Amino acid sequence: MGSSFHASCVVSIMLLLMVSAMQSNAQLTANFYDKSCPAAISTIRKTVRTAIAKERRMAASLIRLHFHDCFVQGCDASILLDDAPSITSEKNAFQNAGSVRGFEVVDNIKTAVETVCPGVVSCADILAAASLYSSEYVNGPTWTVKLGRRDSTTANKDLAEADLPVSFKDLNAQISLFAKQGLSVKDMVALSGAHTIGQAQCATFRGRIYKDTNIDAGFASTRKRACPVSDGNTKLAPLDLVTPNSFDNNYYKNLIQKKGLLHSDQVLFNGGSTDNIVTSYSKDKAIFYSDFAAAMVKMGDISPLTGSSGQIRKICSAVN
């Protein structure tokens, strides 16, 4: 009887764990705010569109914010937290410092959403939705954004520096970073395609244009004019020289021509395991769009806080 009782307890516990896991997964849904804040989606979309209309580059910045959030502690808006007595901000991580931007747009969205339904919509969901509407605005892929995340009360600068991609990393290092988040090689190549818009600072590509050999000579020469050997670290160059403000598949065409701006871009097409994916995306924009959308949904599912975990922050830069 004792062993039978023990076995039934084990089964009960396993069932509870399974139900709990199913519930936490089920809590991210496309219609999460339909009843609690019906105006949430239209409010976020309107504020995002206003920001990008004012500055086209903001589309890339908002997508990057969501990406840099999800890779650290999951998609929990930890990247938005400022320094505080108990918090060392992820904004200070070397991959973020001086380059991650768009915080004021997120604050504007949060203010607008708090006006229509206070204390309901999380900053983590704002980041997820803003990345979708940013892509749509610049004619990029669209997808069904899942919502229901809650906000963290912690940040982790050390984890950000360990887990966020770096522009000088080789292919295997990047594959490992994405695999750690449950993302496949195809997900990694598709998500890298976000570099079809936006700009990079000279400090992130100086090593490539002066030292890499797998680079088009004319392209390197053009980039050197805006990025001298010894200074100008914050000078900007478009990640896609041809169509820098339009979301398309030109990024992959550039890689085939050895015109990737970052070392971490060009390693995707350099005689390695990802060459065939790059070639496929360069030839067929629809396949790239489909895979990018799927990868964004998958990335948005990384370790969300749901249910009673975390909180709904009143302002995105500080815990309640």
C-alpha positions in Angstrom: 0.0 0.0 0.0 2.9 2.3 0.8 4.5 1.9 -2.6 1.1 2.3 -4.3 0.4 5.5 -2.4 3.9 6.8 -3.3 3.3 6.0 -6.9 0.0 7.7 -7.0 1.6 10.8 -5.3 4.3 10.9 -8.0 1.7 10.6 -10.8 -0.3 13.4 -9.2 2.7 15.7 -8.9 3.7 15.0 -12.5 0.1 15.8 -13.7 0.2 19.0 -11.7 3.5 20.0 -13.2 2.2 19.2 -16.7 -0.9 21.2 -16.1 1.1 24.1 -14.7 3.4 24.1 -17.8 0.5 23.9 -20.1 -1.1 26.9 -18.3 2.0 29.0 -18.4 2.4 28.3 -22.2 -1.3 29.0 -22.8 -1.2 32.3 -21.0 0.5 34.0 -24.0 -2.3 34.5 -26.5 -3.1 36.8 -29.3 -6.3 38.0 -27.7 -4.9 38.5 -24.1 -6.0 42.1 -23.8 -9.3 41.8 -25.7 -11.4 42.2 -22.5 -9.0 43.8 -20.1 -7.7 46.6 -22.5 -9.4 46.5 -25.9 -7.6 49.7 -27.0 -4.1 48.3 -26.1 -3.2 47.1 -29.6 -4.4 50.2 -31.5 -2.7 52.5 -29.0 0.6 50.7 -29.3 0.4 50.6 -33.1 -0.4 54.3 -33.3 2.4 55.4 -31.1 5.0 53.2 -32.9 3.9 54.5 -36.3 4.2 58.1 -35.1 7.7 57.5 -33.9 8.9 55.8 -37.1 7.3 58.5 -39.2 9.4 61.0 -37.3 12.6 58.9 -37.6 12.7 55.9 -39.9 15.6 54.3 -38.1 13.4 53.8 -35.0 11.9 50.7 -36.6 15.2 48.9 -36.4 15.9 50.2 -32.9 12.6 48.9 -31.5 13.0 45.5 -33.0 16.5 45.3 -31.5 15.2 46.3 -28.1 12.8 43.3 -28.1 15.7 41.0 -29.3 18.1 42.3 -26.6 15.4 41.9 -24.0 14.5 38.3 -24.8 18.1 37.1 -24.8 18.5 38.1 -21.1 16.2 36.4 -18.5 13.6 35.9 -21.3 11.2 38.5 -22.7 10.6 40.3 -19.4 11.4 44.0 -20.1 14.5 43.7 -17.9 16.4 45.7 -20.5 14.3 48.8 -19.8 15.2 49.0 -16.1 17.5 51.9 -15.0 20.2 51.6 -12.4 18.7 51.4 -8.8 20.1 50.4 -5.4 19.2 46.8 -6.1 19.6 46.9 -9.9 22.6 47.1 -12.2 21.0 48.1 -15.5 21.5 45.9 -18.6 21.7 49.2 -20.5 25.3 49.3 -19.2 26.3 46.0 -20.9 28.9 46.6 -23.5 26.6 45.3 -26.3 24.0 47.9 -25.2 25.8 50.9 -23.9 25.5 53.8 -26.2 23.8 51.8 -28.9 20.5 50.3 -27.8 17.9 53.1 -28.2 14.2 53.7 -28.4 13.6 53.9 -24.7 11.7 57.2 -25.0 9.4 55.7 -27.6 8.6 52.8 -25.2 7.9 55.4 -22.4 5.6 57.2 -24.8 3.7 54.0 -25.6 3.5 53.1 -21.9 2.1 56.5 -21.0 -0.5 56.3 -23.8 -1.5 52.8 -22.7 -1.7 53.7 -19.0 -4.1 56.5 -20.0 -6.6 54.1 -21.6 -6.2 51.2 -19.1 -3.9 51.8 -16.1 -1.9 48.8 -14.6 -2.9 46.3 -17.3 -0.4 46.1 -20.1 3.1 45.0 -19.4 6.3 46.7 -20.7 7.4 43.3 -22.0 4.3 43.0 -24.2 4.8 46.6 -25.4 8.3 45.6 -26.6 6.9 42.5 -28.4 4.0 44.4 -30.0 6.3 47.4 -31.0 8.6 45.1 -32.8 5.8 43.7 -34.9 4.4 47.2 -35.8 7.9 48.4 -36.6 8.4 45.6 -39.1 5.0 46.2 -40.7 5.6 50.0 -41.0 8.8 49.5 -43.1 7.1 46.8 -45.3 8.6 43.9 -43.4 7.0 40.6 -42.4 3.9 40.4 -40.2 3.0 37.8 -37.6 0.5 37.2 -34.9 2.0 38.6 -31.7 1.3 36.7 -28.6 0.7 38.6 -25.4 0.3 38.1 -21.7 3.9 38.6 -20.5 4.6 40.3 -17.2 7.6 42.4 -16.2 10.6 41.4 -14.2 11.7 43.1 -11.0 15.4 42.3 -11.7 18.0 42.9 -14.4 21.2 41.1 -15.1 24.1 43.0 -16.7 26.5 40.1 -16.4 24.1 37.8 -18.2 23.6 40.4 -20.9 27.3 40.5 -21.6 27.5 36.7 -21.6 24.4 36.0 -23.8 24.0 38.9 -26.2 25.6 38.5 -29.7 28.8 40.5 -30.4 29.7 41.9 -33.8 33.1 40.3 -33.9 32.0 36.7 -33.0 32.5 33.8 -35.4 29.8 31.5 -36.7 30.0 28.8 -34.1 29.9 31.2 -31.2 26.8 32.8 -32.6 25.1 29.4 -33.2 25.9 28.5 -29.5 24.3 31.8 -28.2 21.1 31.2 -30.2 21.0 27.5 -29.3 21.1 28.5 -25.6 17.9 30.4 -26.2 16.3 27.4 -27.9 16.7 29.0 -31.3 17.9 27.0 -34.3 20.5 27.8 -36.9 17.7 28.8 -39.3 16.2 31.0 -36.7 19.5 32.7 -36.2 20.1 33.4 -39.9 16.5 34.7 -40.3 16.7 36.9 -37.3 20.0 38.3 -38.5 18.0 39.6 -41.5 16.7 42.4 -39.3 20.0 44.0 -40.3 18.3 44.8 -43.6 17.4 48.0 -41.8 19.1 50.2 -39.2 22.6 51.5 -38.7 25.7 50.4 -36.8 28.4 52.4 -35.1 31.9 52.5 -36.5 33.4 50.8 -33.4 31.4 47.6 -34.3 32.7 47.3 -37.9 36.1 48.9 -37.9 37.8 45.6 -37.4 36.0 44.1 -40.4 36.7 46.9 -42.9 40.4 47.1 -42.0 41.3 43.5 -41.2 38.8 41.0 -42.8 39.8 39.5 -46.1 36.4 38.2 -47.1 35.2 41.8 -48.0 34.6 43.5 -51.2 37.4 46.0 -51.7 35.2 48.9 -53.0 32.7 48.3 -50.1 35.6 48.4 -47.6 36.9 51.6 -49.1 33.6 53.3 -49.0 33.1 52.4 -45.3 36.6 53.5 -44.4 35.8 57.1 -45.4 33.2 57.3 -42.6 35.2 55.2 -40.1 38.8 56.2 -39.8 41.4 53.9 -38.1 41.7 55.9 -34.9 38.5 57.8 -34.1 34.9 58.3 -34.9 33.6 55.3 -32.9 30.0 56.5 -32.8 29.8 57.5 -36.5 27.0 55.5 -38.2 26.8 53.5 -41.3 23.7 51.7 -42.7 23.8 47.9 -42.2 22.3 47.6 -45.8 24.0 50.1 -48.1 21.5 49.6 -50.9 18.0 49.9 -49.2 18.8 51.0 -45.6 15.2 52.1 -44.8 13.2 49.3 -46.3 12.8 45.8 -44.9 13.7 43.4 -47.7 16.1 40.5 -48.5 18.9 42.7 -49.8 20.9 42.0 -46.6 21.5 38.4 -47.9 22.3 39.6 -51.4 25.0 41.8 -49.8 26.5 38.9 -47.9 26.9 36.9 -51.2 28.7 39.9 -52.6 31.0 40.1 -49.5 29.3 43.4 -48.5 28.1 42.5 -45.0 28.9 45.4 -42.7 29.6 43.4 -39.5 32.0 40.5 -39.1 29.1 38.6 -37.5 27.0 39.3 -40.6 29.5 38.1 -43.2 30.3 34.8 -41.3 26.8 33.7 -42.3 28.1 33.4 -45.8 31.7 32.4 -45.8 31.9 28.8 -46.9 30.2 27.5 -43.8 27.1 25.6 -42.7 24.7 28.6 -43.2 25.7 29.5 -46.8 22.7 27.6 -48.2 20.2 29.4 -46.0 21.6 32.8 -47.0 21.4 31.8 -50.7 17.8 30.7 -50.2 16.8 34.0 -48.6 18.7 36.0 -51.2 16.6 34.4 -54.0 13.2 34.3 -52.3 12.0 37.1 -50.1 8.8 35.2 -49.2 10.7 32.4 -47.6 12.8 34.8 -45.6 9.7 36.7 -44.5 8.0 33.5 -43.4 11.0 32.2 -41.5 11.7 35.7 -39.9 8.1 35.8 -38.7 8.2 32.3 -37.2 11.5 33.1 -35.5 10.2 36.3 -34.0 7.2 34.4 -32.5 9.6 31.7 -31.2 11.9 34.4 -29.7 9.0 36.1 -28.1 8.2 32.8 -26.3 11.6 32.7 -24.4 10.9 32.3 -20.7 8.1 34.8 -20.3 6.8 35.7 -16.8 3.1 34.9 -16.7 0.3 34.4 -14.2 1.3 36.0 -10.9 5.0 36.1 -11.6 6.7 39.5 -11.9 4.5 42.6 -12.0 3.0 45.1 -14.4 5.3 48.0 -14.1 3.7 51.5 -13.8 6.7 53.0 -15.6 9.0 50.8 -17.7 12.3 52.0 -16.3 11.7 51.2 -12.7 10.0 48.5 -10.6 6.9 49.4 -8.7 
